[in-house]
Amino acid sequence: MPRKSHIAVALLLATLAAAPSVRGQAAERPAQLDTLRSPEIQAMVARLDIEKYKATVKGLTQFGDRRQGTARNRAAVDWIEAQLKSYGCTNTERVVYTYTTPPRRDTTGRGGRGAGGRGDWAQGGARYRGMRTRTGVNTDSLKQTDPKLRALNAEPATDGERQEVFCTKVGTTHPEEMYIIGGHMDGHGWGEAANDDGSGTALVMELARIFSSPDVQTERSIRFALWNNEETGTNGARAYIAQRQALQGKENPPGSGKYPEPKWLGMIQHDIMLFDHGMPRPDGTMSPDQRPEADVNIEFAMTSKFSDGAQKLAWAVATANDKYATDYPAQVGQHMTNTDSGPFQDLVPAISLREDERGRDIGAGWDPQWHQVTDLFATYNDKDFRLGLNAAQTTLSAVATLTGATLKK
């Protein structure tokens, strides 16, 4: 008889095939064909722990805002690699590239205010509604009142060589195919970049820890990538694509059964995971608490060449949230923008997970810590961190299903 994990994968693929096209229309949820939970995947999800997740975010904040082109950024890359190796994800590699700062230009169309700069429309096609406040990147060191953190973040970025690290869980049956799980480790703003994007980086690292356990095996491969230079325009993800896209699915050496760059089946990005406190009040202040209707936003780009496949992947991840996430639900939207899944979206089905819709909500000031001195570990409470943990539960269970993950007996 076929194994239960194989049946689950088959049912999920049937669900994906049944998902509707969304070009020019709102995303509509497909019928759920697989409502049974896998005890093995439940066991993997249970290995996620809020204290471990918080500890990983905290570890990243020791390097301040991890701004690209600085010694603190390079030290953070080294630390991430050491952590991955300690988890058992020992086949770490680095992408090495050169970054040169482009000429400065105003892309907002209104003097740099906000994100989007198109009147009532945000980047990615979403229309603003409700209250908005000004957003931007803090460049004033004196706004950081902690002298130690201000000194840590004082070194400016310089052009030159950049590095980013990744590791891979090699599939047992189809090592030539993989899903890419990403988060960006760089930040800026003179804080600790705890949420943007320590929260997403820690999530990817926690998934690497669990999938690298010796009793976990997957039929397909999974790559855990910690991008650099996201804040300068997703340059790290673009460098990865430029260097590795043509290598997809090629066995090297021939006959070895080894695939340095398995074929990309999908890309799942995690960027800003913790803060869903709702829109600003009329006076510009924010609720101090996570809103009762907080959720995990799963986004795809309806304008991309792979919009149909990306929507199906998004619904597969949402289905996993329904089945395995403990606290917060998920919603699917079609306005993915401004993160490392963007460079992939015309090459492979690509989605991103985040706290709010990026172009509309975060761009309208729903997260007052975004690129500010207040993006500190101490700013967030356990309800905030649990939102990030639920996103980890969501992606872990979805990828475990898609890659045929099982636990060795």
C-alpha positions as CSV (number, residue, x, y, z in Angstrom):
1,M,0.0,0.0,0.0
2,P,1.2,3.6,-0.6
3,R,2.6,5.5,2.4
4,K,0.4,8.1,4.0
5,S,3.0,10.8,3.2
6,H,2.8,9.9,-0.5
7,I,-1.0,10.1,-0.4
8,A,-0.8,13.5,1.2
9,V,1.6,14.8,-1.4
10,A,-0.7,13.5,-4.2
11,L,-3.7,15.1,-2.7
12,L,-1.9,18.4,-2.2
13,L,-0.7,18.3,-5.9
14,A,-4.3,17.7,-6.9
15,T,-5.3,20.8,-4.8
16,L,-2.7,22.9,-6.6
17,A,-3.8,21.7,-10.0
18,A,-7.4,22.7,-9.1
19,A,-6.5,26.2,-7.9
20,P,-8.0,29.0,-10.2
21,S,-6.1,31.5,-12.2
22,V,-6.1,35.0,-10.8
23,R,-4.8,37.3,-13.5
24,G,-6.8,40.5,-13.1
25,Q,-9.0,39.2,-10.2
26,A,-8.8,38.7,-6.5
27,A,-7.4,35.5,-5.1
28,E,-10.0,32.9,-4.4
29,R,-9.4,30.0,-2.1
30,P,-9.7,26.5,-3.7
31,A,-11.6,23.6,-2.2
32,Q,-9.6,21.7,0.4
33,L,-9.0,18.2,-0.8
34,D,-6.7,17.1,2.1
35,T,-8.0,17.8,5.6
36,L,-6.0,15.1,7.4
37,R,-3.0,16.0,9.4
38,S,0.2,13.9,9.1
39,P,1.4,12.8,12.6
40,E,5.0,13.0,11.3
41,I,4.6,16.6,10.1
42,Q,2.8,17.5,13.3
43,A,5.9,16.1,15.2
44,M,8.2,18.2,13.1
45,V,6.1,21.3,13.7
46,A,6.2,20.6,17.5
47,R,10.0,20.9,17.4
48,L,9.6,24.7,16.8
49,D,9.9,26.5,20.0
50,I,9.3,30.2,20.8
51,E,12.2,30.4,23.1
52,K,14.6,29.0,20.5
53,Y,13.1,31.3,17.9
54,K,13.6,34.3,20.2
55,A,17.1,33.3,21.0
56,T,18.0,33.2,17.3
57,V,16.6,36.7,16.8
58,K,18.5,37.8,19.8
59,G,21.7,36.3,18.5
60,L,21.3,38.3,15.3
61,T,20.8,41.6,17.1
62,Q,24.3,41.3,18.7
63,F,25.5,42.7,15.3
64,G,23.4,45.8,15.4
65,D,21.5,46.6,12.2
66,R,23.8,44.4,10.1
67,R,24.1,47.0,7.4
68,Q,25.6,45.7,4.2
69,G,29.2,46.6,3.5
70,T,30.3,46.7,7.1
71,A,32.3,44.6,9.5
72,R,29.2,43.9,11.6
73,N,27.5,42.5,8.5
74,R,30.4,40.3,7.7
75,A,30.5,39.1,11.3
76,A,26.8,38.3,11.1
77,V,27.3,36.2,8.0
78,D,30.1,34.2,9.8
79,W,27.8,33.7,12.8
80,I,24.9,32.5,10.7
81,E,27.1,30.0,8.9
82,A,28.4,28.7,12.3
83,Q,24.9,28.3,13.6
84,L,23.8,26.4,10.5
85,K,26.7,24.0,10.8
86,S,25.9,23.5,14.5
87,Y,22.4,22.4,13.4
88,G,23.8,19.7,11.1
89,C,23.4,21.7,7.9
90,T,27.1,21.3,7.3
91,N,27.1,21.7,3.5
92,T,27.2,25.4,3.7
93,E,28.2,27.5,0.7
94,R,28.6,31.2,0.0
95,V,27.7,33.4,-2.9
96,V,30.4,36.0,-3.4
97,Y,29.7,39.1,-5.5
98,T,30.6,42.8,-5.7
99,Y,28.2,45.6,-4.8
100,T,28.6,49.2,-6.0
101,T,26.3,51.9,-4.8
102,P,24.2,53.2,-7.7
103,P,23.6,57.0,-8.2
104,R,21.0,58.2,-5.7
105,R,17.5,59.0,-7.2
106,D,14.0,59.6,-5.8
107,T,11.7,56.7,-6.8
108,T,8.7,57.8,-4.8
109,G,7.5,60.6,-7.0
110,R,6.7,62.8,-4.0
111,G,10.0,63.7,-2.3
112,G,10.6,60.3,-0.7
113,R,7.5,60.1,1.4
114,G,6.1,56.7,2.2
115,A,6.4,53.6,0.1
116,G,4.8,53.5,-3.3
117,G,4.6,57.2,-4.1
118,R,1.6,56.8,-6.5
119,G,-1.1,58.7,-4.7
120,D,-3.6,56.1,-3.4
121,W,-1.7,53.2,-4.9
122,A,1.1,51.3,-3.3
123,Q,3.9,49.3,-4.9
124,G,2.6,46.0,-6.1
125,G,-0.8,47.3,-7.1
126,A,-2.7,47.5,-3.8
127,R,-4.8,50.6,-3.0
128,Y,-4.3,52.5,0.2
129,R,-7.3,52.6,2.6
130,G,-7.6,54.0,6.1
131,M,-5.1,56.0,8.1
132,R,-1.5,56.5,6.9
133,T,1.6,57.9,8.5
134,R,5.0,58.9,7.1
135,T,7.5,56.1,6.6
136,G,11.2,56.0,5.5
137,V,14.7,55.0,6.6
138,N,16.2,56.6,9.6
139,T,19.7,58.0,8.8
140,D,20.1,60.1,12.0
141,S,22.5,58.4,14.4
142,L,21.5,60.7,17.2
143,K,18.0,59.2,17.2
144,Q,19.6,56.1,18.7
145,T,19.8,56.9,22.4
146,D,21.7,53.8,23.3
147,P,25.4,54.8,23.1
148,K,26.7,51.2,22.7
149,L,24.3,50.5,19.9
150,R,25.0,53.8,18.2
151,A,28.7,53.0,18.3
152,L,28.2,49.5,17.0
153,N,26.2,50.9,14.0
154,A,28.6,53.8,13.4
155,E,30.7,52.2,10.6
156,P,29.3,53.3,7.2
157,A,28.8,50.9,4.3
158,T,31.6,50.8,1.7
159,D,31.4,49.3,-1.8
160,G,33.2,46.1,-2.6
161,E,32.9,42.4,-2.0
162,R,29.8,40.9,-0.4
163,Q,29.0,37.4,0.8
164,E,25.8,35.5,1.7
165,V,25.5,32.0,3.0
166,F,23.1,29.0,2.2
167,C,22.9,25.4,3.1
168,T,20.9,22.5,1.6
169,K,18.8,19.5,2.8
170,V,19.5,17.0,0.0
171,G,16.5,15.0,-1.1
172,T,16.6,11.2,-1.0
173,T,14.5,10.5,-4.1
174,H,14.7,13.7,-6.2
175,P,17.9,15.5,-5.2
176,E,17.8,17.3,-8.5
177,E,14.7,19.3,-7.5
178,M,14.3,21.8,-4.6
179,Y,12.4,24.6,-2.9
180,I,14.3,27.7,-1.8
181,I,13.4,29.1,1.6
182,G,14.8,32.6,2.1
183,G,15.1,35.6,4.4
184,H,17.5,38.6,4.3
185,M,20.1,39.1,7.1
186,D,21.0,42.7,6.4
187,G,19.2,45.7,7.8
188,H,19.6,49.4,8.4
189,G,18.1,52.3,10.4
190,W,20.5,52.5,13.5
191,G,18.5,49.9,15.4
192,E,19.0,46.1,15.7
193,A,16.9,45.1,12.7
194,A,15.2,42.6,15.0
195,N,12.1,42.4,12.9
196,D,13.4,43.6,9.5
197,D,14.7,41.0,9.0
198,G,16.0,39.3,12.0
199,S,12.6,37.7,12.4
200,G,12.7,36.2,8.9
201,T,16.3,35.2,9.1
202,A,15.7,33.4,12.4
203,L,12.7,31.7,10.9
204,V,14.8,30.3,8.0
205,M,17.5,29.2,10.4
206,E,15.0,27.4,12.6
207,L,13.6,25.5,9.7
208,A,17.2,24.6,8.7
209,R,17.7,23.3,12.2
210,I,14.6,21.0,12.2
211,F,15.0,19.7,8.6
212,S,18.7,19.0,9.3
213,S,17.9,16.7,12.2
214,P,19.3,13.2,11.4
215,D,15.8,11.6,11.7
216,V,14.2,13.9,9.1
217,Q,14.4,12.9,5.5
218,T,12.8,14.5,2.4
219,E,12.3,13.2,-1.0
220,R,13.1,16.6,-2.6
221,S,15.8,19.0,-1.7
222,I,15.4,22.2,0.3
223,R,17.8,25.2,0.2
224,F,18.0,27.6,3.2
225,A,19.3,31.0,1.9
226,L,20.1,34.0,4.0
227,W,20.3,36.9,1.5
228,N,22.5,40.0,1.8
229,N,21.9,43.4,0.3
230,E,18.1,43.2,0.3
231,E,17.9,46.8,1.6
232,T,19.8,48.1,-1.4
233,G,17.5,46.5,-3.9
234,T,17.5,42.7,-3.5
235,N,21.1,42.6,-4.9
236,G,22.1,39.4,-3.0
237,A,19.2,37.5,-4.4
238,R,20.0,38.9,-7.9
239,A,23.6,37.8,-7.5
240,Y,22.5,34.3,-6.6
241,I,20.3,34.1,-9.7
242,A,23.0,35.5,-12.0
243,Q,25.6,32.9,-10.7
244,R,23.4,29.8,-10.3
245,Q,20.3,29.9,-12.5
246,A,22.1,28.2,-15.4
247,L,23.3,25.4,-13.2
248,Q,19.8,24.1,-12.4
249,G,19.3,20.4,-12.5
250,K,22.8,19.6,-13.9
251,E,24.5,16.6,-12.3
252,N,28.1,17.4,-11.4
253,P,30.3,15.4,-11.7
254,P,28.3,13.4,-14.3
255,G,27.1,10.1,-12.8
256,S,27.7,11.2,-9.2
257,G,24.1,11.8,-8.3
258,K,25.1,15.2,-7.0
259,Y,23.3,18.4,-8.1
260,P,25.0,21.6,-7.0
261,E,22.0,23.6,-8.1
262,P,18.8,21.5,-8.2
263,K,15.9,22.6,-10.4
264,W,13.9,25.4,-8.7
265,L,10.4,24.2,-7.9
266,G,9.4,27.3,-5.8
267,M,10.8,30.1,-3.8
268,I,9.4,31.2,-0.4
269,Q,10.6,34.4,1.2
270,H,10.2,35.6,4.8
271,D,10.5,39.4,5.5
272,I,9.2,41.2,8.5
273,M,7.3,38.7,10.6
274,L,6.4,40.1,14.0
275,F,4.2,43.2,14.1
276,D,0.5,43.2,13.2
277,H,-1.0,45.8,15.5
278,G,-3.3,47.3,12.9
279,M,-3.4,50.7,11.1
280,P,-2.3,53.9,12.8
281,R,-4.8,55.9,14.9
282,P,-5.9,59.3,13.7
283,D,-3.2,60.9,15.9
284,G,-0.5,58.7,14.4
285,T,-0.1,56.4,17.5
286,M,-0.3,52.6,17.4
287,S,-2.0,50.0,19.5
288,P,0.6,48.5,21.9
289,D,-0.9,45.0,21.4
290,Q,-1.1,42.6,18.5
291,R,-4.6,43.0,17.0
292,P,-7.1,40.2,17.6
293,E,-7.4,39.6,13.9
294,A,-3.6,39.4,13.3
295,D,-2.6,36.9,10.6
296,V,0.2,35.6,8.5
297,N,0.2,37.3,5.1
298,I,1.1,35.1,2.1
299,E,1.7,37.1,-1.1
300,F,2.3,36.4,-4.7
301,A,2.6,38.8,-7.7
302,M,-0.4,38.6,-10.0
303,T,1.6,40.4,-12.7
304,S,4.4,37.8,-12.8
305,K,5.0,35.3,-15.5
306,F,4.5,32.5,-12.9
307,S,1.4,34.0,-11.2
308,D,-0.7,30.9,-11.7
309,G,1.9,28.6,-10.1
310,A,2.7,31.2,-7.4
311,Q,-0.9,31.4,-6.4
312,K,-1.1,27.6,-6.2
313,L,2.0,27.6,-4.0
314,A,0.5,30.3,-1.8
315,W,-2.7,28.3,-1.3
316,A,-0.7,25.2,-0.5
317,V,1.1,27.2,2.2
318,A,-2.2,28.6,3.5
319,T,-3.6,25.1,3.6
320,A,-0.7,24.0,5.8
321,N,-1.4,27.0,8.1
322,D,-5.0,25.8,8.5
323,K,-3.8,22.3,9.5
324,Y,-0.7,22.9,11.6
325,A,-0.3,26.5,12.8
326,T,-1.3,26.9,16.4
327,D,-2.4,30.6,16.9
328,Y,-2.7,32.8,13.9
329,P,-4.5,32.2,10.6
330,A,-3.2,33.0,7.1
331,Q,-4.5,35.1,4.3
332,V,-3.4,35.1,0.6
333,G,-3.0,38.3,-1.4
334,Q,-1.8,39.1,-4.9
335,H,0.4,42.2,-4.3
336,M,3.9,40.8,-3.5
337,T,6.5,43.4,-3.8
338,N,9.8,44.8,-2.4
339,T,11.6,41.7,-1.1
340,D,13.9,38.9,-2.3
341,S,11.2,36.8,-3.9
342,G,10.8,39.6,-6.5
343,P,13.9,38.7,-8.6
344,F,12.6,35.1,-8.7
345,Q,9.0,35.8,-9.7
346,D,9.4,35.6,-13.5
347,L,11.7,32.5,-13.2
348,V,9.8,30.2,-10.8
349,P,6.6,30.3,-8.6
350,A,7.6,32.7,-5.8
351,I,5.8,33.9,-2.8
352,S,6.5,35.8,0.4
353,L,5.3,35.6,4.0
354,R,5.2,38.7,6.2
355,E,3.3,40.4,9.0
356,D,1.2,42.7,6.8
357,E,0.8,43.4,3.1
358,R,4.1,45.0,2.3
359,G,3.2,47.6,-0.4
360,R,-0.1,48.7,1.2
361,D,0.0,48.2,5.0
362,I,3.7,48.5,5.9
363,G,4.1,51.2,3.2
364,A,1.3,53.2,4.9
365,G,3.0,53.2,8.3
366,W,1.4,50.1,10.0
367,D,4.8,49.2,11.4
368,P,6.4,52.2,13.1
369,Q,9.6,50.3,13.7
370,W,10.3,49.7,10.0
371,H,13.8,51.0,9.4
372,Q,13.9,52.9,12.6
373,V,15.9,53.0,15.8
374,T,13.0,51.2,17.6
375,D,13.5,48.0,15.7
376,L,14.9,46.4,18.8
377,F,14.5,42.9,20.3
378,A,13.1,44.5,23.4
379,T,10.4,46.3,21.4
380,Y,8.5,43.0,20.8
381,N,6.5,40.8,23.2
382,D,5.7,37.1,23.1
383,K,2.5,37.7,21.1
384,D,4.6,39.4,18.5
385,F,7.2,36.6,18.4
386,R,4.4,34.0,18.3
387,L,3.2,35.5,15.0
388,G,6.7,34.8,13.6
389,L,6.7,31.3,15.1
390,N,3.3,30.7,13.4
391,A,4.8,31.7,10.1
392,A,7.6,29.2,10.8
393,Q,5.0,26.5,11.5
394,T,3.2,27.5,8.3
395,T,6.2,27.2,6.0
396,L,7.7,24.2,7.7
397,S,4.5,22.1,7.4
398,A,3.9,23.2,3.8
399,V,7.5,22.5,2.7
400,A,7.4,19.2,4.6
401,T,4.3,18.2,2.6
402,L,5.7,19.4,-0.7
403,T,9.0,17.6,-0.3
404,G,7.6,14.4,1.1
405,A,9.2,14.8,4.5
406,T,9.1,11.8,6.9
407,L,10.7,10.8,10.2
408,K,13.0,7.8,10.2
409,K,11.7,5.0,12.5
